[in-house]
Amino acid sequence: MASVQLQRQGSSPRQQDSPRSPEAQLGMKVEDLWDVLEPQLSPTEKLNACFESIPVEAFPPPPSQVIEIKSDTSLAEAVEILAQHRILSAPVVDVDAPEDASWIDRYIGIVEFAGIAVWILHQSEPPSPRSSSPSSALAAAVNGMSKAALFKDLGPESASMTSGNFFEALTTSEFYKNTKVRDIAGSFRWAPFLALQKSNSFLTMLLLLSKYKMKSIPVVDLGEGTIDNIITQSSVIHMLAECAGLEWFESWGKKKLSEIGLPIMSADHIVKVYEDEPVLQAFKLMRRKKIGGIPVVEKGGNKAVGNISLRDIQFLLTAPEIYHDYRSITAKNFLTAVRKYMEEHHHEDSPLLSGMVTCSRNHTIKELIHLLDSKKIHRIYVVDFNGNLEGVITLRDIISRLVHEPPGYFGDFFDGVLPLPENSRV
C-alpha cells in the first residue's frame, strides 16, 4: 500500500513574498500585535494576547454561501448535499419557523456525518424492552433479512460481517428515502448548537475548537438571526499554513513535535481496526470512542494500511453498488472498493487516494501543518523507523498547542447554553 512520508521542506517562496490571501492578511494583524507586546512574555502568552484582541468577525468568510439543509429534507438528500459540497456538517433550518425568528428558533441543530453514522448504528440495535415497536425500523427496511439476523450482524458491541448488497437494499428502501433530517434530531450534537457572535475573540474560538472538542463553530448575526460563517478546525489549520514566514508563526512552528508534547496519544491507546474486520466495526468504534477516524492496520501487525473517517460513511450510502463483488464488507474491502470508485470518477484529490500520510516525532509543527493543509486531511500518524504506529496527531491537537485557557477565562460563557460534548470540560 502506498504511503506518504512527510519530507523536510526548504523555505517557501511565500516566506519571501508579501502575504496576499485573506488568511495571510489576518496573520499580518497577529504580527502587528506580536511586535508591540512586552518582550518578556513567552511565545504562548504573546499568542494568547494577540488572539484575544482579534474578533471572530475578522476570520475570512467561506468562498461560497454557508450551506444549510431544510428540516424536511430527506436523509438521502442530506447525505448527497454533504458529499457534493465536501463538508462534514451543515446547520438545519426549521421550515416551520416564522420569518422573524431568532437564530436559536430558526435552527434545530447541525446534521453531520457523525450524527448520520450514530443514527444508522442506533437503528441496527435491538429495541428496548419498553419499546412498543415490534422490530427495528432498519430491520423492516432490508428485504429478506430477519430481525435476528440483522441484530447478529450489527450488534451494539461488535460488528459481524455485512453482505455486499446490504447497503444497496437499505438505500433503495422506502424507509431510508422517507426519513427526514428532522427525524434524526436525536443524533444532533447540538440542539440547536453553541454559536459565537462576531464580537467574540479568536482565543474563544480556538479554545472551543481544541480544549472543548468542537469540530466547527457557527458565527451568527444576531440582528438577522442567520449564520454568517462556520469556522472549522480545517479552516484554522489553513489559516496557519498561510502564515508561514511570519515571525509569530515561525517562532512557534519551528518546534519539533516532541518539544511540544505531540503526539498526545501513545501507540498503546490508538483506537484501530484490523483490515479483516467488518467496516461497520470501524464506525462503531468511532461512535463509542467519540473520535473522527481510525487507522486500518494489517492483520497480525502494527502497520497502518489505510484510514477510515466518519465522513467515509457517505460511500456506504451514496455508492452502495460498489460492494457487489464482495461477500462481506471488511475494512480492507471497503478501502479497496472506495479507492477504485474514486479513481473511476476522477476524484484524484480525495484523501483516500493519498495513501497513509505519516511523520516522525522529529518533524516540526510547521511541516505538519503544511501537510495536513495540502492533503486536506484531519489526522496524521506518527510512525517509527520501521513504519510501526507510535501515535496519532489530529487538527485539534495542533490547535491545542497554539493557545491555552487563562484561569476563569470563560466565566459565565456556558451558562444558559446547552450541554457541551461529553467529557469536553478538561
LUMMI-875757 format. One record per residue (C-alpha): residue in one letter; chain; x, y, z; residue number from 1. Coordinates in Angstrom, 2 decimals. Example, Ala and Ser with C-alpha at 12.3 -4.5 7.8 and 13.67 -1.06 7.14 Angstrom:
2
> code, unit, X, Y, Z, pos
> A, A, 12.30, -4.50, 7.80, 1
> S, A, 13.67, -1.06, 7.14, 2
//
This chain:
426
> code, unit, X, Y, Z, pos
> M, A, 0.00, 0.00, 0.00, 1
> A, A, 1.41, 3.36, -1.00, 2
> S, A, 2.11, 5.87, 1.72, 3
> V, A, 3.13, 9.48, 2.01, 4
> Q, A, 6.02, 10.20, 4.38, 5
> L, A, 6.42, 13.79, 5.49, 6
> Q, A, 9.56, 15.20, 3.89, 7
> R, A, 11.73, 18.07, 5.05, 8
> Q, A, 10.95, 21.37, 3.40, 9
> G, A, 13.13, 24.28, 2.49, 10
> S, A, 11.94, 27.86, 2.66, 11
> S, A, 8.79, 28.52, 0.71, 12
> P, A, 8.58, 31.34, -1.84, 13
> R, A, 5.63, 32.57, 0.17, 14
> Q, A, 8.00, 33.33, 3.03, 15
> Q, A, 9.80, 35.96, 0.96, 16
> D, A, 6.75, 37.48, -0.72, 17
> S, A, 4.16, 39.70, 0.92, 18
> P, A, 1.14, 37.71, 2.08, 19
> R, A, -1.79, 38.05, -0.29, 20
> S, A, -4.51, 35.64, 0.85, 21
> P, A, -7.17, 36.75, 3.36, 22
> E, A, -5.75, 34.23, 5.82, 23
> A, A, -2.24, 35.65, 5.41, 24
> Q, A, -3.56, 39.18, 5.86, 25
> L, A, -5.13, 38.01, 9.10, 26
> G, A, -1.75, 36.61, 10.06, 27
> M, A, -0.28, 40.08, 9.48, 28
> K, A, -2.72, 41.50, 12.04, 29
> V, A, -1.37, 39.00, 14.54, 30
> E, A, 2.16, 40.02, 13.53, 31
> D, A, 1.41, 43.70, 14.19, 32
> L, A, 0.11, 42.88, 17.66, 33
> W, A, 3.02, 40.50, 18.29, 34
> D, A, 5.56, 43.25, 17.58, 35
> V, A, 4.23, 45.64, 20.24, 36
> L, A, 3.80, 43.16, 23.08, 37
> E, A, 6.19, 43.06, 26.02, 38
> P, A, 9.33, 41.06, 25.07, 39
> Q, A, 9.42, 39.28, 28.43, 40
> L, A, 6.20, 37.41, 27.60, 41
> S, A, 6.56, 33.82, 26.46, 42
> P, A, 5.53, 32.99, 22.85, 43
> T, A, 2.36, 31.29, 24.10, 44
> E, A, 1.45, 34.28, 26.29, 45
> K, A, 2.01, 36.60, 23.35, 46
> L, A, -0.16, 34.46, 21.06, 47
> N, A, -2.91, 34.35, 23.68, 48
> A, A, -2.85, 38.14, 23.93, 49
> C, A, -2.88, 38.55, 20.15, 50
> F, A, -5.80, 36.18, 19.58, 51
> E, A, -7.78, 37.69, 22.45, 52
> S, A, -7.54, 41.08, 20.74, 53
> I, A, -8.90, 39.94, 17.36, 54
> P, A, -12.68, 39.44, 16.91, 55
> V, A, -14.07, 36.36, 15.18, 56
> E, A, -15.60, 38.72, 12.61, 57
> A, A, -12.09, 39.08, 11.13, 58
> F, A, -11.93, 35.40, 10.16, 59
> P, A, -12.18, 35.05, 6.36, 60
> P, A, -15.69, 34.08, 5.22, 61
> P, A, -16.23, 30.87, 3.24, 62
> P, A, -15.72, 31.10, -0.55, 63
> S, A, -19.43, 30.49, -1.06, 64
> Q, A, -22.63, 30.91, 0.92, 65
> V, A, -22.99, 28.83, 4.08, 66
> I, A, -24.68, 25.56, 3.11, 67
> E, A, -27.90, 24.96, 5.05, 68
> I, A, -30.25, 21.97, 4.97, 69
> K, A, -34.01, 22.27, 5.49, 70
> S, A, -35.59, 20.15, 8.19, 71
> D, A, -37.94, 18.44, 5.70, 72
> T, A, -35.04, 17.30, 3.51, 73
> S, A, -34.78, 13.53, 3.25, 74
> L, A, -31.81, 11.81, 4.85, 75
> A, A, -30.75, 10.55, 1.41, 76
> E, A, -30.76, 14.11, 0.03, 77
> A, A, -28.86, 15.41, 3.07, 78
> V, A, -26.11, 12.84, 2.52, 79
> E, A, -25.87, 13.90, -1.14, 80
> I, A, -25.66, 17.60, -0.18, 81
> L, A, -22.86, 17.00, 2.34, 82
> A, A, -20.97, 14.80, -0.12, 83
> Q, A, -21.44, 17.16, -3.07, 84
> H, A, -20.12, 20.16, -1.17, 85
> R, A, -17.42, 18.12, 0.56, 86
> I, A, -18.44, 19.27, 4.01, 87
> L, A, -18.81, 17.27, 7.20, 88
> S, A, -21.86, 19.06, 8.56, 89
> A, A, -24.49, 21.70, 7.89, 90
> P, A, -26.98, 23.66, 10.01, 91
> V, A, -30.61, 22.51, 9.76, 92
> V, A, -33.23, 25.21, 9.20, 93
> D, A, -36.65, 24.63, 10.72, 94
> V, A, -39.09, 25.06, 7.83, 95
> D, A, -41.86, 25.81, 10.32, 96
> A, A, -40.03, 28.72, 11.98, 97
> P, A, -41.50, 32.20, 11.42, 98
> E, A, -39.61, 34.60, 9.17, 99
> D, A, -38.69, 36.87, 12.07, 100
> A, A, -37.43, 34.02, 14.27, 101
> S, A, -34.21, 34.45, 16.22, 102
> W, A, -31.31, 32.18, 15.29, 103
> I, A, -32.00, 29.87, 18.23, 104
> D, A, -35.55, 29.32, 16.94, 105
> R, A, -34.63, 29.26, 13.26, 106
> Y, A, -32.26, 26.27, 13.51, 107
> I, A, -32.97, 22.87, 15.06, 108
> G, A, -29.37, 21.65, 15.05, 109
> I, A, -26.46, 20.63, 12.90, 110
> V, A, -26.62, 17.44, 10.83, 111
> E, A, -23.27, 15.78, 10.25, 112
> F, A, -21.86, 12.51, 9.01, 113
> A, A, -21.10, 11.63, 12.62, 114
> G, A, -24.78, 12.02, 13.52, 115
> I, A, -25.87, 10.02, 10.49, 116
> A, A, -23.48, 7.24, 11.49, 117
> V, A, -24.88, 7.27, 15.03, 118
> W, A, -28.42, 7.12, 13.68, 119
> I, A, -27.70, 4.19, 11.34, 120
> L, A, -25.95, 2.24, 14.07, 121
> H, A, -28.68, 3.06, 16.56, 122
> Q, A, -31.34, 1.74, 14.20, 123
> S, A, -29.41, -1.51, 13.92, 124
> E, A, -29.50, -2.21, 17.64, 125
> P, A, -32.23, -4.27, 19.32, 126
> P, A, -35.18, -2.19, 20.52, 127
> S, A, -35.61, -1.53, 24.22, 128
> P, A, -37.90, -3.98, 26.05, 129
> R, A, -40.10, -0.96, 26.80, 130
> S, A, -40.38, -0.08, 23.12, 131
> S, A, -43.75, -0.65, 21.52, 132
> S, A, -42.11, -1.25, 18.15, 133
> P, A, -42.03, -4.97, 17.28, 134
> S, A, -38.79, -4.61, 15.36, 135
> S, A, -36.24, -2.00, 14.45, 136
> A, A, -37.02, 0.29, 11.55, 137
> L, A, -33.84, -0.80, 9.84, 138
> A, A, -34.79, -4.45, 10.07, 139
> A, A, -38.03, -3.67, 8.30, 140
> A, A, -36.14, -1.74, 5.64, 141
> V, A, -33.89, -4.53, 4.46, 142
> N, A, -35.70, -7.05, 2.33, 143
> G, A, -35.28, -10.68, 3.20, 144
> M, A, -33.36, -10.15, 6.40, 145
> S, A, -34.84, -11.32, 9.65, 146
> K, A, -34.67, -9.26, 12.83, 147
> A, A, -32.47, -11.89, 14.47, 148
> A, A, -30.04, -11.96, 11.55, 149
> L, A, -29.84, -8.19, 11.44, 150
> F, A, -29.05, -7.88, 15.13, 151
> K, A, -26.44, -10.59, 14.84, 152
> D, A, -24.75, -8.65, 12.03, 153
> L, A, -24.99, -5.22, 13.58, 154
> G, A, -24.98, -5.68, 17.33, 155
> P, A, -24.00, -2.80, 19.63, 156
> E, A, -20.76, -4.26, 20.94, 157
> S, A, -19.17, -5.69, 17.81, 158
> A, A, -20.00, -5.83, 14.14, 159
> S, A, -20.11, -9.11, 12.27, 160
> M, A, -19.76, -9.32, 8.52, 161
> T, A, -22.23, -7.33, 6.43, 162
> S, A, -23.10, -8.69, 3.00, 163
> G, A, -22.04, -6.75, -0.08, 164
> N, A, -25.62, -5.86, -1.02, 165
> F, A, -26.78, -4.79, 2.45, 166
> F, A, -26.48, -1.05, 1.94, 167
> E, A, -27.93, -1.19, -1.54, 168
> A, A, -31.03, -2.76, -0.02, 169
> L, A, -31.09, -0.11, 2.69, 170
> T, A, -30.68, 2.90, 0.40, 171
> T, A, -33.38, 1.71, -2.01, 172
> S, A, -35.88, 1.13, 0.78, 173
> E, A, -38.81, 3.47, 1.35, 174
> F, A, -37.72, 3.74, 4.96, 175
> Y, A, -34.43, 5.42, 4.00, 176
> K, A, -35.95, 7.56, 1.28, 177
> N, A, -38.75, 8.83, 3.51, 178
> T, A, -36.72, 9.52, 6.66, 179
> K, A, -36.37, 13.29, 7.11, 180
> V, A, -33.48, 15.16, 8.65, 181
> R, A, -35.73, 16.33, 11.48, 182
> D, A, -36.47, 12.66, 12.27, 183
> I, A, -32.87, 12.09, 13.36, 184
> A, A, -32.69, 15.20, 15.54, 185
> G, A, -31.81, 12.96, 18.48, 186
> S, A, -28.42, 12.30, 16.88, 187
> F, A, -27.55, 16.00, 16.61, 188
> R, A, -24.67, 17.09, 18.81, 189
> W, A, -26.30, 20.45, 19.45, 190
> A, A, -29.94, 21.42, 19.78, 191
> P, A, -29.64, 23.79, 18.18, 192
> F, A, -25.91, 24.44, 18.74, 193
> L, A, -23.34, 26.53, 20.54, 194
> A, A, -22.59, 29.59, 18.41, 195
> L, A, -20.28, 32.58, 18.50, 196
> Q, A, -21.13, 36.21, 17.95, 197
> K, A, -18.98, 38.32, 15.67, 198
> S, A, -17.57, 40.20, 18.66, 199
> N, A, -16.25, 37.06, 20.38, 200
> S, A, -12.50, 36.70, 20.27, 201
> F, A, -10.24, 34.42, 18.27, 202
> L, A, -9.00, 32.99, 21.55, 203
> T, A, -12.52, 31.89, 22.46, 204
> M, A, -12.92, 30.28, 19.05, 205
> L, A, -9.57, 28.46, 19.21, 206
> L, A, -10.27, 27.11, 22.70, 207
> L, A, -13.67, 25.79, 21.65, 208
> L, A, -12.11, 24.04, 18.64, 209
> S, A, -9.38, 22.45, 20.77, 210
> K, A, -9.91, 22.06, 24.50, 211
> Y, A, -13.70, 21.88, 24.19, 212
> K, A, -13.59, 19.44, 21.25, 213
> M, A, -15.83, 21.26, 18.80, 214
> K, A, -15.07, 20.45, 15.16, 215
> S, A, -16.86, 23.51, 13.82, 216
> I, A, -18.45, 26.68, 15.22, 217
> P, A, -21.20, 28.74, 13.58, 218
> V, A, -20.88, 32.52, 13.79, 219
> V, A, -24.32, 34.13, 14.00, 220
> D, A, -25.64, 37.54, 13.07, 221
> L, A, -27.94, 38.30, 15.97, 222
> G, A, -29.74, 41.06, 14.09, 223
> E, A, -30.61, 38.90, 11.08, 224
> G, A, -30.92, 35.66, 13.02, 225
> T, A, -28.74, 33.88, 10.46, 226
> I, A, -25.37, 32.13, 10.27, 227
> D, A, -22.67, 34.28, 8.61, 228
> N, A, -19.78, 31.87, 8.83, 229
> I, A, -18.84, 28.39, 10.01, 230
> I, A, -15.29, 28.12, 11.30, 231
> T, A, -13.83, 24.63, 11.26, 232
> Q, A, -10.66, 23.08, 12.59, 233
> S, A, -9.56, 22.64, 8.96, 234
> S, A, -10.04, 26.33, 8.16, 235
> V, A, -7.90, 27.28, 11.18, 236
> I, A, -5.13, 24.95, 10.01, 237
> H, A, -5.36, 26.50, 6.53, 238
> M, A, -5.02, 29.96, 8.06, 239
> L, A, -1.91, 28.84, 9.94, 240
> A, A, -0.42, 27.35, 6.77, 241
> E, A, -0.89, 30.70, 5.01, 242
> C, A, 1.06, 32.43, 7.78, 243
> A, A, 4.35, 30.69, 7.01, 244
> G, A, 7.19, 33.19, 7.05, 245
> L, A, 5.65, 35.48, 9.66, 246
> E, A, 7.70, 35.87, 12.83, 247
> W, A, 5.00, 34.80, 15.28, 248
> F, A, 4.25, 31.68, 13.27, 249
> E, A, 7.88, 30.72, 12.70, 250
> S, A, 8.75, 31.10, 16.40, 251
> W, A, 6.09, 28.50, 17.19, 252
> G, A, 6.13, 26.42, 14.02, 253
> K, A, 9.85, 25.63, 14.10, 254
> K, A, 9.45, 23.50, 17.21, 255
> K, A, 9.67, 19.74, 16.86, 256
> L, A, 6.62, 17.66, 17.72, 257
> S, A, 8.45, 16.06, 20.63, 258
> E, A, 9.22, 19.53, 22.06, 259
> I, A, 5.55, 20.48, 22.40, 260
> G, A, 4.30, 17.13, 23.68, 261
> L, A, 2.96, 15.61, 20.47, 262
> P, A, 1.64, 13.08, 19.85, 263
> I, A, -0.67, 13.23, 22.86, 264
> M, A, -1.99, 9.73, 22.21, 265
> S, A, 0.56, 6.93, 22.52, 266
> A, A, 0.68, 3.73, 20.47, 267
> D, A, -0.98, 1.72, 23.26, 268
> H, A, -4.04, 3.97, 23.22, 269
> I, A, -4.62, 4.24, 19.46, 270
> V, A, -8.09, 3.03, 18.53, 271
> K, A, -7.71, 0.90, 15.40, 272
> V, A, -9.45, -1.70, 13.29, 273
> Y, A, -7.76, -4.64, 11.56, 274
> E, A, -8.12, -4.97, 7.80, 275
> D, A, -10.10, -8.21, 8.03, 276
> E, A, -12.67, -6.79, 10.48, 277
> P, A, -16.08, -5.53, 9.30, 278
> V, A, -16.08, -1.91, 8.18, 279
> L, A, -19.05, -1.23, 10.46, 280
> Q, A, -16.77, -2.09, 13.36, 281
> A, A, -14.70, 0.96, 12.42, 282
> F, A, -17.74, 3.23, 12.59, 283
> K, A, -18.91, 1.62, 15.83, 284
> L, A, -15.52, 2.27, 17.42, 285
> M, A, -15.59, 5.88, 16.26, 286
> R, A, -19.04, 6.28, 17.75, 287
> R, A, -18.11, 4.65, 21.07, 288
> K, A, -14.79, 6.47, 21.46, 289
> K, A, -16.15, 9.78, 20.10, 290
> I, A, -13.37, 10.16, 17.53, 291
> G, A, -13.42, 11.16, 13.88, 292
> G, A, -11.22, 8.48, 12.31, 293
> I, A, -9.17, 5.36, 12.93, 294
> P, A, -6.33, 3.56, 11.15, 295
> V, A, -6.83, 0.27, 9.36, 296
> V, A, -3.99, -2.00, 10.47, 297
> E, A, -2.55, -5.03, 8.71, 298
> K, A, -3.63, -8.38, 10.08, 299
> G, A, -1.39, -9.51, 12.91, 300
> G, A, 0.81, -6.42, 12.77, 301
> N, A, 1.04, -2.78, 13.76, 302
> K, A, 1.49, -1.08, 10.39, 303
> A, A, -1.37, 1.02, 9.08, 304
> V, A, -2.57, 0.35, 5.53, 305
> G, A, -5.27, 2.99, 5.43, 306
> N, A, -7.52, 5.34, 7.36, 307
> I, A, -11.30, 5.42, 7.72, 308
> S, A, -13.01, 8.60, 8.92, 309
> L, A, -16.62, 9.36, 9.80, 310
> R, A, -17.09, 11.24, 6.52, 311
> D, A, -16.39, 7.97, 4.68, 312
> I, A, -19.74, 6.57, 5.77, 313
> Q, A, -21.09, 8.51, 2.79, 314
> F, A, -19.67, 5.82, 0.50, 315
> L, A, -21.86, 3.19, 2.11, 316
> L, A, -24.89, 5.34, 1.29, 317
> T, A, -24.07, 7.15, -1.97, 318
> A, A, -22.37, 4.28, -3.82, 319
> P, A, -23.65, 1.03, -2.26, 320
> E, A, -23.36, -0.81, -5.59, 321
> I, A, -19.54, -0.82, -5.48, 322
> Y, A, -19.50, -3.67, -2.91, 323
> H, A, -21.32, -6.18, -5.14, 324
> D, A, -18.21, -8.27, -5.74, 325
> Y, A, -17.60, -8.86, -2.04, 326
> R, A, -19.25, -11.49, 0.09, 327
> S, A, -18.69, -9.21, 3.06, 328
> I, A, -17.59, -5.62, 3.54, 329
> T, A, -14.40, -5.74, 5.58, 330
> A, A, -12.33, -2.65, 6.30, 331
> K, A, -9.87, -3.71, 3.59, 332
> N, A, -12.64, -4.39, 1.05, 333
> F, A, -14.21, -1.04, 1.86, 334
> L, A, -10.97, 0.85, 1.22, 335
> T, A, -10.30, -1.08, -1.99, 336
> A, A, -13.81, -0.51, -3.37, 337
> V, A, -13.90, 3.19, -2.48, 338
> R, A, -10.45, 3.89, -3.92, 339
> K, A, -11.42, 2.20, -7.18, 340
> Y, A, -14.65, 4.21, -7.25, 341
> M, A, -12.80, 7.49, -6.64, 342
> E, A, -10.28, 6.75, -9.40, 343
> E, A, -13.04, 5.88, -11.89, 344
> H, A, -14.84, 9.13, -11.08, 345
> H, A, -11.62, 11.17, -11.31, 346
> H, A, -11.51, 12.31, -7.69, 347
> E, A, -7.72, 12.29, -7.62, 348
> D, A, -7.68, 14.90, -4.85, 349
> S, A, -9.53, 12.63, -2.42, 350
> P, A, -7.63, 11.92, 0.84, 351
> L, A, -8.50, 8.24, 0.37, 352
> L, A, -6.21, 8.13, -2.68, 353
> S, A, -3.26, 9.71, -0.88, 354
> G, A, -2.26, 6.53, 0.89, 355
> M, A, -1.14, 6.62, 4.51, 356
> V, A, 0.25, 10.00, 5.50, 357
> T, A, 2.85, 9.63, 8.24, 358
> C, A, 5.51, 11.58, 10.06, 359
> S, A, 8.09, 11.12, 12.81, 360
> R, A, 8.47, 12.81, 16.19, 361
> N, A, 11.38, 14.85, 14.82, 362
> H, A, 9.32, 16.79, 12.32, 363
> T, A, 8.25, 20.33, 13.11, 364
> I, A, 4.77, 21.65, 13.74, 365
> K, A, 5.14, 23.84, 10.64, 366
> E, A, 5.87, 20.83, 8.44, 367
> L, A, 2.89, 19.02, 9.89, 368
> I, A, 0.54, 21.95, 9.28, 369
> H, A, 1.69, 22.20, 5.67, 370
> L, A, 0.99, 18.54, 5.02, 371
> L, A, -2.39, 18.47, 6.78, 372
> D, A, -3.49, 21.53, 4.81, 373
> S, A, -2.19, 20.43, 1.41, 374
> K, A, -3.61, 16.90, 1.72, 375
> K, A, -6.92, 18.11, 3.24, 376
> I, A, -6.77, 15.51, 6.00, 377
> H, A, -7.71, 15.66, 9.67, 378
> R, A, -5.07, 13.44, 11.23, 379
> I, A, -1.58, 12.18, 10.61, 380
> Y, A, 0.02, 9.05, 12.04, 381
> V, A, 3.38, 9.06, 13.79, 382
> V, A, 5.50, 6.02, 12.91, 383
> D, A, 8.87, 4.65, 13.91, 384
> F, A, 11.75, 3.79, 11.55, 385
> N, A, 10.05, 0.50, 10.60, 386
> G, A, 6.67, 2.08, 9.89, 387
> N, A, 5.00, 0.85, 13.08, 388
> L, A, 2.39, 3.13, 14.63, 389
> E, A, 3.66, 5.27, 17.51, 390
> G, A, 0.85, 7.79, 17.80, 391
> V, A, -1.69, 9.97, 16.04, 392
> I, A, -1.93, 13.76, 15.77, 393
> T, A, -5.21, 15.50, 14.93, 394
> L, A, -6.10, 19.04, 13.93, 395
> R, A, -7.43, 19.55, 17.44, 396
> D, A, -4.07, 18.51, 18.95, 397
> I, A, -2.25, 21.16, 16.92, 398
> I, A, -4.68, 23.96, 17.79, 399
> S, A, -4.48, 22.98, 21.46, 400
> R, A, -0.72, 23.66, 21.38, 401
> L, A, -1.24, 27.14, 19.94, 402
> V, A, -3.12, 28.70, 22.87, 403
> H, A, -4.04, 27.98, 26.47, 404
> E, A, -7.10, 28.87, 28.56, 405
> P, A, -6.40, 31.52, 31.21, 406
> P, A, -7.91, 30.78, 34.65, 407
> G, A, -11.59, 31.70, 34.74, 408
> Y, A, -11.48, 32.80, 31.10, 409
> F, A, -14.93, 31.59, 30.10, 410
> G, A, -16.63, 32.59, 33.33, 411
> D, A, -20.37, 32.55, 32.64, 412
> F, A, -19.93, 31.95, 28.92, 413
> F, A, -21.51, 28.48, 29.07, 414
> D, A, -24.35, 29.41, 31.42, 415
> G, A, -27.68, 29.03, 29.69, 416
> V, A, -26.05, 27.21, 26.77, 417
> L, A, -26.99, 23.63, 26.03, 418
> P, A, -24.54, 20.99, 27.32, 419
> L, A, -21.12, 20.68, 25.79, 420
> P, A, -20.00, 17.35, 24.31, 421
> E, A, -19.40, 14.68, 26.93, 422
> N, A, -16.01, 14.89, 28.65, 423
> S, A, -15.26, 18.25, 26.97, 424
> R, A, -14.53, 20.17, 30.16, 425
> V, A, -10.99, 19.02, 30.85, 426
//
